[in-house]
Amino acid sequence: MRLAIILIQLLAIDQSSGQLQEDDRVAEYHARQWQWPPLPSDYIPNNSPGWRSIFERRFEQTARIADSNSKYNAFMSTVHSALLAPNFTEFGWGITRGPPDLVEALLENLKRGLESDSTPEEEHEYPVNHEYPLELPLMVPNALLNNRAMGELKPIHEAWSGVKLIANNAYGLRVYRNQSNLQMHIDESSTHIISSILHVGHDPEGEPWPLVIEDFHGNTNEVFLETGDMLLYESSKCFHGRPKRYNGKWYTSLFTHYYPEDWDEESINLEAHYRIPPEWHDVPEETM
């Protein structure tokens, strides 16, 4: 599951340069008559002071990022989540139970993977350092069950979100190991719109490991999952993570992602570029 806050390659508008030119981007911003800071009515949902408060603070934090690439990408994630992406549910997340037969099959495959000496580590695009797991997660091969899960779980996601969905991928079985953590983030805005975490199991001797997720009412929630629990969430809109390090040998889930049938990936990505304020690169006076 790739994070939406990794380096985002600019979308091609000028075919000769392959980049979205800043002058063109700013012109599109003004053509839409946007302003900065955003108006209360600009937020989606626009009837939640708590949601707005979260992102007012996040925009202030983003403005203080020193590195230009990191700063621009943080703006991309934040304007998408706060101002552009529609919400499909009241809270942005919920809990249900996974199909028992599927959960049992996943548990059996997990057991085989934990007993194997050849289970590979997850491929990654980031350095292993203080912000990321000290040991990379293991990836138990799960292709057949991933395909099964995408089909069986789709009606649950559609009933929860109220929209017809297209399955993008199921990812797992990811086995987090001791001292793993995951910084707060949102997922891919192109394909990871209505998602779930189906918890398969964890080390019974390990400490509880909460998932932290923000909701549309401005609450920051800690969620503790047990085997068979399935957390449904709007994963490219609600910031979520596991910032606390895990104390235990293994913790395993299956991640499933869908997007609405009428989802316009190109348009929503372009609008995120256009919504970034013209003065995004300015440094706030108090940090100079």
C-alpha positions as CSV (number, residue, x, y, z in Angstrom):
1,M,0.0,0.0,0.0
2,R,1.8,3.1,-1.2
3,L,1.4,6.3,0.8
4,A,0.0,9.4,-0.9
5,I,2.7,11.6,0.7
6,I,5.6,10.1,-1.2
7,L,7.1,12.2,-4.0
8,I,4.3,12.9,-6.6
9,Q,5.4,13.3,-10.1
10,L,3.9,16.4,-11.7
11,L,1.2,15.6,-14.3
12,A,2.1,16.4,-17.9
13,I,0.3,19.4,-19.3
14,D,3.1,21.0,-21.4
15,Q,4.0,18.0,-23.6
16,S,7.3,19.6,-24.6
17,S,8.5,19.7,-21.0
18,G,6.5,16.9,-19.5
19,Q,5.6,19.1,-16.5
20,L,2.8,21.2,-15.3
21,Q,4.2,24.7,-15.5
22,E,3.8,26.8,-12.4
23,D,2.5,29.9,-14.3
24,D,-0.2,27.6,-15.8
25,R,-1.0,26.1,-12.5
26,V,-1.4,29.5,-10.8
27,A,-3.6,30.7,-13.7
28,E,-5.9,27.7,-13.2
29,Y,-6.0,28.5,-9.4
30,H,-7.2,32.1,-10.2
31,A,-9.6,31.0,-12.9
32,R,-11.5,29.0,-10.3
33,Q,-11.6,32.1,-8.0
34,W,-10.1,30.2,-5.1
35,Q,-8.6,32.0,-2.2
36,W,-6.2,31.2,0.7
37,P,-6.8,30.4,3.5
38,P,-9.8,28.4,2.3
39,L,-13.3,29.6,3.2
40,P,-15.3,27.5,5.7
41,S,-17.6,26.6,2.9
42,D,-14.7,25.2,0.9
43,Y,-14.1,22.2,3.2
44,I,-15.7,18.9,2.4
45,P,-17.8,18.2,4.4
46,N,-18.5,21.9,5.0
47,N,-20.7,21.5,8.0
48,S,-18.1,20.2,10.4
49,P,-16.1,22.7,12.5
50,G,-14.0,19.8,13.8
51,W,-13.0,18.6,10.4
52,R,-12.1,22.2,9.4
53,S,-10.1,22.7,12.6
54,I,-7.9,19.6,11.9
55,F,-7.0,20.9,8.5
56,E,-6.4,24.5,9.5
57,R,-3.7,23.2,11.8
58,R,-2.4,20.8,9.1
59,F,-2.2,23.6,6.6
60,E,-0.2,25.7,9.1
61,Q,2.2,22.7,9.7
62,T,2.5,22.1,5.9
63,A,3.5,25.8,5.3
64,R,6.5,25.3,7.7
65,I,8.0,22.4,5.9
66,A,11.5,23.3,4.7
67,D,12.1,20.9,1.8
68,S,10.2,22.1,-1.3
69,N,9.4,18.7,-2.7
70,S,8.1,17.5,0.7
71,K,6.1,20.7,1.1
72,Y,4.5,20.5,-2.3
73,N,3.5,16.9,-1.8
74,A,2.1,17.6,1.7
75,F,0.0,20.3,0.1
76,M,-1.2,17.8,-2.5
77,S,-2.3,15.3,0.1
78,T,-3.9,17.9,2.4
79,V,-5.9,19.9,-0.2
80,H,-7.1,16.6,-1.7
81,S,-8.4,15.4,1.7
82,A,-9.7,18.6,3.0
83,L,-11.1,20.5,0.0
84,L,-11.5,18.2,-3.0
85,A,-12.4,14.6,-2.3
86,P,-16.1,14.0,-1.7
87,N,-17.1,12.1,1.4
88,F,-19.4,9.1,1.0
89,T,-20.2,8.4,4.7
90,E,-21.0,10.4,7.8
91,F,-17.9,9.5,9.8
92,G,-15.4,8.3,7.2
93,W,-14.9,4.9,8.9
94,G,-16.7,2.1,10.5
95,I,-16.3,-1.5,11.8
96,T,-18.0,-4.7,10.7
97,R,-17.0,-8.4,10.6
98,G,-15.4,-10.2,7.7
99,P,-17.0,-13.4,6.2
100,P,-16.1,-16.2,8.6
101,D,-15.1,-18.7,5.9
102,L,-12.8,-16.1,4.3
103,V,-11.2,-15.2,7.6
104,E,-10.6,-18.9,8.4
105,A,-8.9,-19.4,5.0
106,L,-6.7,-16.4,5.6
107,L,-5.7,-17.7,9.0
108,E,-4.7,-21.0,7.6
109,N,-2.6,-19.3,4.9
110,L,-1.1,-17.0,7.6
111,K,-0.1,-20.0,9.7
112,R,1.7,-21.6,6.7
113,G,3.5,-18.3,6.0
114,L,4.7,-17.9,9.6
115,E,6.0,-21.4,9.7
116,S,7.9,-21.0,6.4
117,D,11.5,-19.9,6.4
118,S,11.1,-18.5,2.9
119,T,8.4,-15.9,3.4
120,P,9.8,-12.7,1.7
121,E,10.0,-9.2,3.1
122,E,7.8,-6.5,1.6
123,E,9.4,-4.5,-1.2
124,H,9.6,-0.9,-0.3
125,E,10.3,2.6,-1.7
126,Y,11.5,4.3,1.5
127,P,14.6,4.0,3.7
128,V,14.4,2.0,6.9
129,N,15.0,4.7,9.5
130,H,13.4,6.2,12.7
131,E,10.2,7.0,10.8
132,Y,9.6,3.6,9.4
133,P,9.7,0.0,10.6
134,L,13.0,-1.3,12.1
135,E,12.2,-4.6,10.4
136,L,10.3,-4.6,7.1
137,P,7.0,-6.4,7.1
138,L,6.8,-10.0,5.7
139,M,4.5,-10.6,2.8
140,V,2.8,-14.0,2.9
141,P,1.9,-15.0,-0.7
142,N,-1.9,-14.7,-0.9
143,A,-2.8,-14.2,-4.6
144,L,-5.8,-16.6,-4.8
145,L,-7.3,-15.4,-1.5
146,N,-6.7,-11.8,-2.5
147,N,-8.8,-12.3,-5.6
148,R,-11.5,-14.1,-3.6
149,A,-11.5,-11.3,-1.0
150,M,-12.0,-8.5,-3.7
151,G,-15.1,-10.3,-4.9
152,E,-16.6,-11.3,-1.6
153,L,-16.0,-8.0,0.2
154,K,-17.2,-5.7,-2.6
155,P,-20.9,-5.8,-1.7
156,I,-20.0,-4.9,1.9
157,H,-18.0,-1.9,0.7
158,E,-20.8,-0.8,-1.7
159,A,-23.5,-1.1,1.0
160,W,-21.4,1.0,3.4
161,S,-20.4,3.7,0.9
162,G,-23.7,3.8,-1.0
163,V,-22.0,3.7,-4.4
164,K,-21.1,1.2,-7.1
165,L,-17.5,0.3,-6.9
166,I,-14.6,-1.1,-9.1
167,A,-12.2,-3.4,-7.3
168,N,-8.6,-2.1,-7.6
169,N,-6.5,-4.5,-5.5
170,A,-6.2,-6.6,-2.3
171,Y,-2.9,-6.4,-0.6
172,G,-1.5,-8.9,1.8
173,L,-1.0,-10.8,3.8
174,R,1.2,-8.1,5.3
175,V,2.9,-9.3,8.6
176,Y,4.2,-6.4,10.7
177,R,7.0,-7.3,13.0
178,N,8.3,-6.1,16.3
179,Q,8.7,-2.3,16.6
180,S,6.8,-1.6,13.4
181,N,5.0,1.7,13.1
182,L,3.2,3.7,10.3
183,Q,3.1,7.4,10.1
184,M,-0.2,9.3,9.6
185,H,-1.1,9.4,5.8
186,I,-3.7,9.1,3.2
187,D,-3.7,6.5,0.4
188,E,-3.7,6.8,-3.4
189,S,-6.2,9.4,-4.5
190,S,-6.6,7.6,-7.9
191,T,-7.7,4.2,-6.8
192,H,-7.8,3.8,-2.9
193,I,-11.2,5.5,-2.2
194,I,-13.3,3.0,-0.3
195,S,-11.1,0.6,1.5
196,S,-10.9,-1.9,4.3
197,I,-8.4,-3.5,6.7
198,L,-9.5,-7.1,7.5
199,H,-7.6,-8.1,10.6
200,V,-6.4,-11.7,10.3
201,G,-4.5,-12.1,13.6
202,H,-1.7,-11.1,15.8
203,D,0.7,-12.3,18.4
204,P,-1.4,-13.2,21.5
205,E,1.5,-12.2,23.7
206,G,1.9,-8.8,21.9
207,E,0.7,-5.5,23.2
208,P,-2.5,-4.0,21.7
209,W,-1.6,-1.9,18.7
210,P,-4.1,0.8,17.8
211,L,-5.0,2.1,14.4
212,V,-5.3,5.9,14.6
213,I,-7.8,7.5,12.2
214,E,-9.4,11.0,11.9
215,D,-13.1,11.3,11.2
216,F,-15.3,13.9,9.5
217,H,-16.3,15.3,12.9
218,G,-12.7,16.2,13.9
219,N,-12.2,13.3,16.2
220,T,-9.0,11.3,16.3
221,N,-9.9,7.7,17.1
222,E,-7.9,4.8,18.3
223,V,-9.2,1.5,17.0
224,F,-8.2,-1.9,18.3
225,L,-8.9,-4.8,15.9
226,E,-9.5,-8.4,16.7
227,T,-9.3,-11.4,14.3
228,G,-12.2,-11.1,11.8
229,D,-12.8,-7.4,12.4
230,M,-12.9,-5.3,9.3
231,L,-12.4,-1.6,9.4
232,L,-14.0,0.2,6.5
233,Y,-12.6,3.6,5.7
234,E,-12.4,6.4,3.1
235,S,-8.7,5.8,2.8
236,S,-7.6,8.7,0.5
237,K,-9.6,11.2,2.6
238,C,-9.2,10.2,6.3
239,F,-5.6,10.5,7.6
240,H,-4.7,7.3,9.4
241,G,-1.7,5.4,10.7
242,R,-0.1,3.4,13.5
243,P,2.3,5.9,15.0
244,K,2.9,3.9,18.1
245,R,5.5,1.2,17.7
246,Y,4.3,-2.4,18.0
247,N,5.6,-4.6,20.7
248,G,5.0,-8.1,19.6
249,K,6.2,-10.7,17.1
250,W,3.6,-10.4,14.4
251,Y,0.5,-8.6,13.4
252,T,-1.3,-9.4,10.2
253,S,-4.0,-7.8,8.0
254,L,-5.4,-7.8,4.5
255,F,-6.0,-4.5,2.8
256,T,-8.6,-4.1,0.1
257,H,-9.2,-1.0,-2.1
258,Y,-12.0,0.1,-4.4
259,Y,-13.0,3.2,-6.3
260,P,-16.4,4.4,-7.6
261,E,-17.4,3.5,-11.1
262,D,-17.6,7.2,-12.1
263,W,-14.3,8.2,-10.4
264,D,-12.3,10.6,-12.6
265,E,-8.7,10.0,-11.6
266,E,-7.1,12.5,-14.0
267,S,-9.4,15.3,-13.0
268,I,-9.1,14.9,-9.3
269,N,-5.3,14.7,-9.5
270,L,-5.2,17.9,-11.6
271,E,-7.5,19.7,-9.3
272,A,-5.2,18.9,-6.4
273,H,-2.3,20.6,-8.2
274,Y,-4.5,23.6,-9.1
275,R,-5.8,24.0,-5.5
276,I,-2.4,24.6,-4.0
277,P,-2.1,28.3,-3.3
278,P,0.3,30.4,-5.5
279,E,2.3,31.4,-2.4
280,W,2.8,27.7,-1.3
281,H,6.6,28.1,-1.4
282,D,6.7,31.1,0.9
283,V,8.1,30.6,4.4
284,P,5.9,31.9,7.3
285,E,7.5,34.9,9.0
286,E,7.7,33.3,12.4
287,T,9.9,30.5,11.0
288,M,12.3,32.8,9.1
